Each structure stands twice: as structure tokens, then as C-alpha cells.
């Protein structure tokens, strides 16, 4: 039997969240340092995008079983295993650093860590509705953005400085210590078990998990519409975002201080948005938060891509990141309210699979930037003079053009959402999982 969320559960949530916050800071420092190292070694945008791609690849490969495993096994244990594997991979990379670390080592370890991160992130997401009262779903989701963006305030700027002082090895040692804190926080927290029904309790085979999750979404047209619009938004976002570091380093002559400052600006923007959401509680009609967040992010990323100096990049980055807590918290709250806790692992895994298909962005972004957009805007390439006048013809100009195209697509996706009735009225069409109407809705399906 599951216990309903109460004050004790909220305390457990905050303990887990605090441990993950510290761990996220360490991981962000490592990721930032790795991006700098990889760019210094190769000078290719494709290298940076492939590291991101290999970290996401396991979530696609494991989607058929990960959700069922999360629904069946101890979610707290799965989160601890994820943190432990991440520590071990960092230690292995440290050993290779003393013996000529190579790019392919990053690809391999990213894939391994990504495998266990898939279970960890699903277990964490599926535990929120067990730890947090329904009326606090948006606030709890905003805490996740507070964690991720809060780390951006500290981690990149600190890593950009420490990289010159203690190098990649020293930053990895800091990362390991933060993982130890995260694991310790999980040891002291308690995550209730979800309530099982006769229909689903231990009656499913692990390999049937993905099919169940997909069917669950497909028969609920409003959730399907929400999933499709989310996929389109994040695909466009990921194409641009995977080129972000390469664009800034190209335009600034590998100035890691500027890159770190922009990451800090993103952190301040995200934290500001998250604090407002957690204090205010978010939009009463949550879908408005989802779509307006998309529109705001797209608009500000267009300005960011058009800029050529930190004086434009920093405020645009702040304003762009400000929108994501509104979008993400509202989106998470809808899924937590509409999907019953005992099937959230499988449904969220199916959701993750569809969204992570957008990881193809990491495969196409680098080659597009290196082979098409960058050569097209270099000096002497006069067949697109119009774009050359806007973005320039120096290093990074082609990447900036592709970045703005992606931002415009994000804006259009958010606008289109208001014209889709199934999506616009998702909260009216589909009842919450804890209502009488929900039981009737399920019986009809």
C-alpha cells in the first residue's frame, strides 16, 4: 500500500532534492570541463554533439524495459545505483587521463552513465507523486529546475576558472565528492511504495512495459498531443543547444570565461523563474505555462543567436532560461496529475523514448554546422550574402544562423499549440488520476 504524501514525505523529498542539487553542481562542472577539453583537442562541433548523443542513446535502447523495472523494483535503490555507476565511470576516466585520454573514452563512458541515468531519472520522476501532495506538483517540479539552473550559476564559472588551475583531473575529484553526498542523502530518505491495483500489480512482464506505456498515451489523445508538441519543441531546442558551446567558443576565440559567464546567466534566469513558480504556484491552467514558456524561450533564443557580444548574449540567455521553469513545471504537473503513480514508470519511459528520439538532433547538428552552415557563411562565400550581413562571416557565424533557425522553430511550435483543441483543453478533457471520473474513463478504455 502507498502512503499518501504528507509532511514527512515532503521532508524526504527535500532531503533527496538537496543531495541531487550538490551532485548536479559536480556533474555540471565535469560536463563543462569536458566540453572545453574536447574542443581544445579537436576544434569540431561534431565532437561535442556526439558526447551528448551517446549519453542519450541508452534511454532509447532501454525504453522497452526501464519503465517496467521502475514500476516493479525499489525506486530508491535504482537512484542509488545510478549515482554509484556515475562515480565509477568518473574514476575510470581519471585513470585514463594519466595514460592519454581519448575522445572515444568519453563516448563509451557517456553511454554507460546514460544507461543508469535512465533508471535514476525515471525513478526520481515517478517518486514525486508519492512524496508531494497534488497541490504542490508544480512547486516540486520547479525545485528540479531550481537545482539544474542553480548549478549553472556556480558550476560553469567555477569550472572555467578551475580548469586553468587544477585541470580536468581536479574537477573530476570534486565531482566524485559531490556524488558521495547525493548517495548519503538517499540513505537517509524514505520513498513510499506506489499503490498497486489488481489489474496491474505484478501482472505485467518487464518486456511489455514500453507497449503498455505507449498504449496508455495513445488512447488519451490529449496526452498524445502534449507529447508530440513537446517532442517538436525539444528537437528544435536540442539541435541549437548542442551547438551552443561551439558557437560561443568560436565567436570569442575559445574564451572560457565568457562561456562560463553565459552559463551563470542561464542559471540566474532559471533560478529566478523557478523561485517565482515555487512561490506563485504557476498558472491555474497549466497548459498555458507549457506553451507560453515555449514561446518565450524561442523569442529570446532568436535574440541570443543574432547577438555577437556578451552584452547581448547575457541578458538574452537570462531571459531565455527564465521561461523553462514555467514550461517544464507545468508540463510535469499535467503528467503527474493525469497518470496514476503505479504506472508512471512505464508511461514516463514511453514519454522519454519519444522525446529522446529527438537525440537525433545531436547527430545532425554537428555535420550541419561543420559541413553546410559554417562553409556557407565564411568569407568569400557570396551565395547567401543576406545572412552574411546579419550574422557576419567570421568563425561561428554559420553556427549562429542554424541556432536562430532552431529558435524560430521553438517559437512556432509554442504558438501552434494554442490552435490544437485536444492540447489546449487537456486539463478539461482528461480527468486527474485520483478522481471518480478517472476510474470511469479507464473502464471505457
C-alpha positions as CSV (number, residue, x, y, z in Angstrom):
1,X,0.0,0.0,0.0
2,X,1.2,3.5,-0.7
3,X,1.0,6.2,1.9
4,X,-0.5,9.5,0.8
5,X,2.1,12.3,0.7
6,X,2.4,14.2,4.0
7,X,4.8,16.4,5.9
8,X,7.2,13.6,6.4
9,X,7.2,12.7,2.7
10,X,7.8,16.4,1.8
11,X,10.8,16.3,4.1
12,X,12.1,13.2,2.4
13,X,11.6,14.9,-1.0
14,X,13.7,17.9,0.2
15,X,16.5,15.7,1.5
16,X,16.7,13.9,-1.8
17,X,16.5,17.1,-3.7
18,X,19.3,18.7,-1.7
19,X,21.6,15.7,-2.3
20,X,20.8,15.8,-6.0
21,X,21.5,19.6,-6.1
22,X,25.0,19.1,-4.8
23,X,25.6,16.2,-7.2
24,X,24.3,18.3,-10.1
25,X,26.8,21.0,-9.4
26,X,29.6,18.5,-9.6
27,X,28.3,16.9,-12.8
28,X,27.9,20.3,-14.4
29,X,31.4,21.2,-13.6
30,X,32.6,18.0,-15.2
31,X,30.5,18.4,-18.3
32,X,31.7,22.0,-18.7
33,X,35.3,21.0,-18.3
34,X,34.9,18.0,-20.8
35,X,33.4,20.3,-23.4
36,X,36.4,22.7,-23.1
37,X,38.9,19.8,-23.3
38,X,37.2,18.2,-26.3
39,X,37.0,21.5,-28.2
40,X,40.7,22.2,-27.5
41,X,41.6,18.7,-28.8
42,X,39.5,18.6,-31.9
43,X,38.1,22.0,-32.7
44,X,35.0,20.3,-34.1
45,X,31.4,20.9,-33.2
46,X,30.6,17.3,-34.1
47,X,32.8,16.0,-31.3
48,X,30.8,18.0,-28.7
49,X,27.5,16.9,-30.1
50,X,28.4,13.2,-30.1
51,X,29.3,13.2,-26.4
52,X,25.7,14.4,-25.8
53,X,24.3,11.9,-28.2
54,X,26.0,8.9,-26.6
55,X,24.7,9.9,-23.2
56,X,21.2,9.9,-24.5
57,X,21.4,6.8,-26.7
58,X,20.8,4.3,-23.8
59,X,17.5,5.9,-22.9
60,X,16.2,4.9,-26.4
61,X,17.7,1.4,-26.2
62,X,16.4,0.7,-22.7
63,X,12.9,2.3,-23.1
64,X,11.3,-1.1,-23.5
65,X,12.3,-2.3,-20.0
66,X,13.3,0.7,-17.9
67,X,9.8,1.9,-17.1
68,X,8.6,-1.6,-16.1
69,X,11.7,-2.0,-13.9
70,X,11.0,1.3,-12.1
71,X,7.4,0.3,-11.5
72,X,8.4,-3.1,-10.2
73,X,11.6,-2.6,-8.2
74,X,12.7,-0.3,-5.4
75,X,13.0,3.2,-6.8
76,X,15.3,4.4,-4.0
77,X,17.8,1.6,-4.8
78,X,17.7,2.4,-8.5
79,X,18.6,6.0,-7.8
80,X,21.5,4.9,-5.6
81,X,22.8,2.6,-8.3
82,X,22.7,5.4,-10.9
83,X,24.8,7.7,-8.7
84,X,27.2,4.8,-7.9
85,X,27.8,4.0,-11.5
86,X,28.4,7.6,-12.4
87,X,31.2,7.7,-9.7
88,X,32.8,4.6,-11.0
89,X,32.9,5.9,-14.6
90,X,34.4,9.2,-13.4
91,X,37.1,7.2,-11.6
92,X,37.9,5.2,-14.7
93,X,38.2,8.3,-16.8
94,X,40.6,9.7,-14.2
95,X,42.8,6.6,-14.6
96,X,42.8,7.0,-18.4
97,X,43.7,10.7,-18.1
98,X,47.1,9.8,-16.8
99,X,47.5,7.5,-19.8
100,X,46.4,9.6,-22.8
101,X,42.6,10.1,-22.5
102,X,41.0,9.9,-25.9
103,X,37.6,11.1,-27.3
104,X,36.2,7.6,-27.7
105,X,36.6,7.1,-23.9
106,X,34.1,9.9,-23.4
107,X,31.7,8.4,-25.8
108,X,31.8,5.0,-24.1
109,X,31.6,6.2,-20.5
110,X,28.8,8.7,-21.5
111,X,26.8,5.7,-22.9
112,X,27.3,3.7,-19.7
113,X,26.4,6.6,-17.4
114,X,23.4,7.4,-19.6
115,X,22.2,3.8,-19.2
116,X,21.9,4.1,-15.4
117,X,20.8,7.7,-15.5
118,X,17.8,6.5,-17.5
119,X,16.7,4.3,-14.5
120,X,17.6,7.0,-12.0
121,X,15.8,9.8,-13.6
122,X,12.7,7.7,-14.2
123,X,12.7,6.5,-10.6
124,X,13.0,10.1,-9.4
125,X,10.2,11.4,-11.6
126,X,7.9,8.5,-10.7
127,X,8.5,9.2,-7.0
128,X,7.4,12.8,-7.0
129,X,3.7,12.0,-6.8
130,X,4.4,9.7,-3.8
131,X,6.3,12.3,-1.9
132,X,4.5,15.5,-2.8
133,X,0.8,16.4,-2.3
134,X,-1.1,17.0,-5.5
135,X,-1.5,20.8,-5.0
136,X,2.3,21.1,-4.9
137,X,3.2,19.2,-8.1
138,X,4.2,22.5,-9.9
139,X,6.2,23.7,-6.9
140,X,8.0,20.4,-6.6
141,X,8.8,20.4,-10.3
142,X,10.1,23.9,-10.0
143,X,12.6,22.7,-7.4
144,X,14.1,20.4,-10.1
145,X,14.7,23.5,-12.3
146,X,16.0,25.3,-9.2
147,X,18.5,22.5,-8.9
148,X,19.6,22.4,-12.6
149,X,19.7,26.1,-13.1
150,X,21.2,26.8,-9.7
151,X,24.1,24.6,-10.6
152,X,24.7,26.7,-13.7
153,X,25.2,29.8,-11.5
154,X,28.1,28.2,-9.7
155,X,29.5,25.2,-11.8
156,X,30.5,26.6,-15.2
157,X,32.0,29.8,-13.9
158,X,33.9,27.9,-11.3
159,X,34.9,25.1,-13.7
160,X,36.1,27.7,-16.3
161,X,38.4,29.1,-13.7
162,X,39.5,25.9,-12.1
163,X,40.2,24.2,-15.4
164,X,43.1,26.6,-15.8
165,X,44.3,25.9,-12.2
166,X,43.7,22.2,-11.4
167,X,42.7,20.9,-14.8
168,X,40.2,18.2,-15.8
169,X,41.6,15.8,-13.2
170,X,41.0,18.2,-10.3
171,X,37.5,18.9,-11.4
172,X,36.7,15.2,-11.6
173,X,37.9,14.8,-8.0
174,X,35.4,17.5,-6.9
175,X,32.6,15.7,-8.9
176,X,33.3,12.4,-7.0
177,X,32.9,14.1,-3.6
178,X,29.5,15.5,-4.7
179,X,28.3,12.1,-5.7
180,X,29.1,10.8,-2.2
181,X,26.8,13.5,-0.8
182,X,24.0,12.5,-3.1
183,X,24.2,8.9,-2.2
184,X,24.3,9.7,1.5
185,X,21.1,11.8,1.2
186,X,19.3,8.8,-0.4
187,X,20.3,6.6,2.5
188,X,18.5,8.9,5.0
189,X,15.4,9.3,2.9
190,X,12.3,7.1,2.5
191,X,10.3,6.7,-0.7
192,X,6.9,5.1,-0.2
193,X,5.9,2.3,-2.5
194,X,3.1,3.0,-5.0
195,X,-0.4,1.6,-4.5
196,X,-0.9,-1.4,-6.8
197,X,-4.3,-2.3,-8.3
198,X,-5.5,-5.8,-9.1
199,X,-5.2,-5.0,-12.8
200,X,-1.6,-4.1,-12.9
201,X,0.0,-5.5,-9.7
202,X,2.8,-7.8,-10.7
203,X,0.7,-9.0,-13.7
204,X,2.9,-7.4,-16.4
205,X,6.0,-8.8,-18.0
206,X,9.0,-6.4,-17.9
207,X,9.3,-6.6,-21.7
208,X,5.7,-5.4,-22.0
209,X,6.4,-2.1,-20.2
210,X,7.0,0.0,-23.3
211,X,3.9,-1.3,-25.1
212,X,1.8,-0.5,-22.1
213,X,3.2,3.0,-21.8
214,X,2.7,3.8,-25.4
215,X,-0.9,2.5,-25.5
216,X,-1.7,4.4,-22.3
217,X,-0.7,7.7,-24.1
218,X,-2.1,6.9,-27.5
219,X,-5.6,6.2,-26.2
220,X,-5.5,9.6,-24.4
221,X,-5.4,11.9,-27.3
222,X,-4.7,15.0,-25.2
223,X,-1.7,13.4,-23.7
224,X,-0.6,12.3,-27.1
225,X,-0.9,15.9,-28.4
226,X,1.1,17.2,-25.4
227,X,3.8,14.6,-26.1
228,X,4.0,15.4,-29.8
229,X,4.3,19.2,-29.2
230,X,6.9,18.6,-26.5
231,X,8.9,16.4,-28.9
232,X,8.9,19.0,-31.7
233,X,9.9,21.8,-29.2
234,X,12.8,19.8,-27.7
235,X,14.1,18.5,-31.1
236,X,14.5,22.1,-32.3
237,X,15.9,23.1,-28.9
238,X,18.5,20.3,-28.9
239,X,19.8,21.0,-32.4
240,X,20.6,24.5,-31.3
241,X,21.7,23.7,-27.8
242,X,24.1,21.0,-28.9
243,X,26.0,23.8,-30.9
244,X,25.8,26.3,-28.1
245,X,29.4,25.9,-26.7
246,X,30.9,25.6,-30.1
247,X,29.2,28.8,-31.2
248,X,30.4,30.9,-28.2
249,X,33.9,29.5,-28.3
250,X,34.2,30.1,-32.0
251,X,33.0,33.7,-31.7
252,X,35.2,34.6,-28.7
253,X,38.4,32.8,-29.6
254,X,38.0,30.0,-27.0
255,X,37.2,32.4,-24.2
256,X,36.1,30.0,-21.4
257,X,35.3,32.9,-19.1
258,X,32.6,34.2,-21.4
259,X,31.2,30.7,-21.8
260,X,31.1,30.3,-18.0
261,X,29.5,33.7,-17.6
262,X,26.8,32.8,-20.0
263,X,26.1,29.6,-18.2
264,X,25.9,31.6,-15.0
265,X,23.4,34.0,-16.6
266,X,21.3,31.0,-17.7
267,X,21.5,29.8,-14.1
268,X,20.3,33.1,-12.7
269,X,17.4,33.2,-15.2
270,X,16.3,29.6,-14.5
271,X,16.6,30.1,-10.7
272,X,14.6,33.3,-10.9
273,X,11.9,31.6,-12.9
274,X,11.9,28.6,-10.6
275,X,11.6,30.8,-7.5
276,X,8.6,32.7,-9.0
277,X,6.9,29.4,-9.9
278,X,7.5,27.8,-6.5
279,X,6.3,30.9,-4.7
280,X,3.3,31.7,-7.0
281,X,2.3,28.1,-7.7
282,X,2.2,28.5,-11.5
283,X,-0.7,29.1,-14.0
284,X,-4.1,27.8,-12.9
285,X,-4.4,26.5,-16.5
286,X,-1.2,24.6,-16.7
287,X,-1.1,24.2,-20.4
288,X,-0.7,28.0,-20.7
289,X,2.5,27.7,-18.8
290,X,3.7,25.0,-21.1
291,X,3.0,26.9,-24.3
292,X,3.9,30.4,-23.1
293,X,7.2,29.0,-21.8
294,X,7.9,27.6,-25.3
295,X,7.1,31.0,-27.0
296,X,9.2,33.0,-24.5
297,X,12.2,30.7,-24.8
298,X,12.1,30.8,-28.6
299,X,11.9,34.5,-28.8
300,X,14.9,35.1,-26.5
301,X,17.0,32.4,-28.2
302,X,16.5,34.2,-31.5
303,X,17.9,37.4,-30.0
304,X,20.8,35.3,-28.5
305,X,21.7,33.8,-31.8
306,X,21.6,37.2,-33.5
307,X,24.0,38.7,-30.9
308,X,27.7,38.8,-31.3
309,X,28.9,40.2,-27.9
310,X,28.4,39.2,-24.3
311,X,26.3,42.5,-23.8
312,X,23.6,40.9,-25.9
313,X,24.2,37.2,-25.0
314,X,24.0,37.6,-21.3
315,X,20.6,39.3,-21.0
316,X,19.1,37.1,-23.8
317,X,20.4,34.0,-22.0
318,X,18.9,35.1,-18.7
319,X,15.5,35.8,-20.3
320,X,15.5,32.5,-22.3
321,X,16.3,30.4,-19.3
322,X,13.7,32.3,-17.3
323,X,11.0,30.6,-19.4
324,X,11.9,26.9,-18.9
325,X,10.7,26.5,-15.3
326,X,7.3,27.8,-16.4
327,X,7.2,25.3,-19.3
328,X,8.7,22.3,-17.6
329,X,6.9,22.6,-14.2
330,X,3.6,23.0,-15.9
331,X,4.2,20.0,-18.2
332,X,5.4,17.8,-15.3
333,X,2.4,18.8,-13.2
334,X,0.0,17.7,-16.0
335,X,1.6,14.3,-16.4
336,X,1.8,13.7,-12.6
337,X,-1.9,14.6,-12.2
338,X,-3.2,12.6,-15.2
339,X,-1.1,9.4,-14.8
340,X,-1.6,7.0,-11.8
341,X,1.6,6.5,-9.7
342,X,1.8,2.7,-10.1
343,X,2.1,3.0,-13.8
344,X,4.2,6.2,-14.0
345,X,7.4,4.3,-14.6
346,X,6.1,2.7,-17.8
347,X,4.3,5.7,-19.0
348,X,7.1,8.1,-18.3
349,X,9.5,5.7,-20.0
350,X,7.4,5.8,-23.1
351,X,7.3,9.6,-22.9
352,X,11.0,9.6,-22.5
353,X,11.5,7.3,-25.5
354,X,9.5,9.6,-27.8
355,X,11.2,12.8,-26.6
356,X,14.6,11.2,-26.7
357,X,14.2,10.2,-30.3
358,X,15.0,13.9,-30.7
359,X,18.5,13.0,-29.7
360,X,18.9,12.5,-33.5
361,X,19.5,16.3,-33.2
362,X,22.9,15.6,-31.8
363,X,23.8,13.5,-34.8
364,X,22.7,16.1,-37.4
365,X,23.6,19.3,-35.7
366,X,27.4,18.9,-35.8
367,X,27.6,17.8,-39.5
368,X,25.1,20.6,-40.5
369,X,27.2,23.2,-38.7
370,X,30.6,21.9,-39.9
371,X,29.8,21.0,-43.5
372,X,27.0,23.3,-44.6
373,X,26.3,26.4,-42.5
374,X,29.9,27.3,-41.5
375,X,31.4,27.0,-45.0
376,X,28.4,28.9,-46.4
377,X,29.0,32.0,-44.3
378,X,32.8,32.1,-44.4
379,X,34.4,35.0,-46.2
380,X,34.3,34.6,-49.9
381,X,31.1,32.5,-50.0
382,X,28.8,35.0,-51.6
383,X,25.7,33.0,-52.4
384,X,23.9,33.9,-49.2
385,X,25.1,37.5,-48.7
386,X,21.9,38.4,-46.9
387,X,22.7,36.1,-44.0
388,X,26.3,37.1,-44.0
389,X,25.3,40.7,-43.3
390,X,23.2,39.7,-40.3
391,X,25.5,37.0,-38.8
392,X,28.8,38.0,-40.2
393,X,31.3,35.8,-42.0
394,X,33.8,35.1,-39.2
395,X,34.1,32.0,-37.1
396,X,30.8,30.8,-35.6
397,X,28.6,32.8,-38.0
398,X,27.2,29.7,-39.7
399,X,26.5,28.0,-36.3
400,X,24.7,31.2,-35.2
401,X,22.4,31.0,-38.3
402,X,21.5,27.4,-37.6
403,X,20.9,28.3,-33.9
404,X,18.4,31.1,-34.9
405,X,16.6,28.8,-37.3
406,X,16.1,26.3,-34.4
407,X,14.9,29.1,-32.1
408,X,12.3,30.2,-34.6
409,X,11.0,26.7,-34.8
410,X,10.6,26.6,-31.0
411,X,8.6,29.8,-31.2
412,X,6.3,28.4,-33.9
413,X,5.7,25.2,-32.0
414,X,4.5,27.1,-28.9
415,X,2.2,29.3,-31.0
416,X,0.8,26.3,-32.8
417,X,-0.2,24.6,-29.6
418,X,-2.9,27.2,-28.9
419,X,-4.7,26.2,-32.1
420,X,-4.9,22.5,-31.2
421,X,-8.1,21.9,-29.2
422,X,-7.1,18.5,-27.8
423,X,-3.9,20.1,-26.4
424,X,-5.4,23.5,-25.4
425,X,-8.1,21.8,-23.3
426,X,-6.1,18.8,-22.0
427,X,-7.0,19.6,-18.3
428,X,-10.7,19.6,-19.1
429,X,-10.8,16.6,-21.4
430,X,-8.7,14.2,-19.3
431,X,-9.6,13.8,-15.5
432,X,-6.9,13.5,-12.8
433,X,-5.9,10.0,-11.7
434,X,-7.4,10.4,-8.2
435,X,-10.9,11.3,-9.3
436,X,-14.0,9.2,-9.8
437,X,-14.1,10.4,-13.4
438,X,-10.7,8.8,-14.0
439,X,-11.9,5.4,-13.0
440,X,-14.9,5.7,-15.4
441,X,-12.6,7.0,-18.1
442,X,-10.3,3.9,-17.7
443,X,-13.2,1.5,-17.7
444,X,-14.3,2.9,-21.0
445,X,-10.8,2.4,-22.5
